[in-house]
Amino acid sequence: MAKKILLVEDEERLVANLADKLRAEGYEVVTALDGETGWALARGDSYDLVVLDIMLPGLDGLSLCRMIRNDSKASEVPIIMLTARGTEVDKIVGLESGADDYIVKPFGLGEFLARVRVQMRRPPTDRSLAQKQLSSADLRLDITGRRLFRADSEVKLSNKEFDLLTVFMRNPNAVLSRDLILTKVWGHDYFPMDKRTVDVHIRWLREKIEADPSKPTRITTVRGVGYRFEG
Ligand code: CA
């Protein structure tokens, strides 16, 4: 049976071009020109690969990528992101968006097909297993059960505190800007929100996980930039 690829990209000529090439290689291709349609298609069927442009009208590619990763049915599918030159690449792969690979535009069709083949050959990642639990020093985060344990006693967290700590523990030692944290924890509808929301939630979280919340050693402040989880 032909392997099936979902292609989400708003540049119609590029979509037509890529779809043609992929079909010529024997793949079945389904296309969407915006994020919402892409999301409906991603949820409605199963695919062997999703190719997502980052800049899309409406729902953007990074948010869509994260929604697919959080979807119980679609979460295991390999995802390749298409990005314009100059985009911060760490936001795509390094920082837990969940993409497996990315290609910087403009790219050659040969390179594109090679990347597609790599993802098709790759043995499926057991993301569910990899994400079940995160540990650092005496902290253990049970992702599936949404519980935090500190030296084996449970620490009660609010939903947002839990999401915030998950982002930090998935990216130990990386400096995360408030913008990035807002996107990761509050999603793409964060725009009306004040960035100080992040500071407030960090303060609450510190009270629960720091030995001395006034002298934090686990979540440290990087002045003028954001916060870092000392993993
Ligand atoms: Ca685009």
Boltz pocket constraint, residues with backbone or C-beta under 6 A from the ligand:
constraints:
  - pocket:
      binder: B
      contacts: [[A, 9], [A, 10], [A, 11], [A, 53], [A, 54], [A, 55], [A, 56]]
      max_distance: 6.0
